[in-house]
Amino acid sequence: MQLFEEMALRQVRPNEISYNATISLLEKGGQWERALHLLLSMPERQIAPNIISYNATISALERGQQWQGALQLFGSMEEADIQPDVVSYNSSISCCNRVGQWQTALNFFEAMQQKTHICFSEL
């Protein structure tokens, strides 16, 4: 967060790269609330979140044991016209696994196979 304050002082406008890097750092630091806040504040600054923004925030929520929030965020990707990728699905599956939601994890796994066209028997 200090990065954004410093950027403002130097009259440098943050972009999606600086947001994504900060969200990723917050995720690694276990600060899911701040990561989610940054993601949600991007449109207010006329910066469109991308797949990296969403994936990093889903991972932050997963680390913070906020599995329902992570799954809600995953669900909102389509609304934001962002196609989930393997990282999105894996993070969501991990969230479900962490809280014993094996049926939901299996549903994500099956959806990942269909939507990302991955054939796991070929791996």
Steps between C-alpha positions, in 0.01 A plus 500: 500500500794726562582460130176673403565787739848544357365487146244770582770723649701464180190552287531155345167340416479133604407253227384139498859380537560697820160390634567135416845508657361654818209255518748213458716635782196538723401141419843374600477705819163355593319833467192387311286797608742749350543290186124488449469872567763575234329280243164665568652848482654450156188597297465819707846597371400410141726193509348177380589194708634213291546128551810559713310742725226247558730201544719679754195613697340154491830360631505765774149404605592133492803562723281699735255209519231713341382224270150635443638840399750332269224303330284812468791682342555209261132520407526873431776450242250415227303813580824699461554329161810319626543136407627293796821310430664197658637715785149631576360150512789360704467776761126437524553125530755563774249718686242224488752238606607708799148494646399150396270604217608207284186496283545867413870438433406216266252728320777756448733229374244379246424857390872566462535200270211618284581869484877484472496198266754312710506127466659372819546150360755646257711660774 
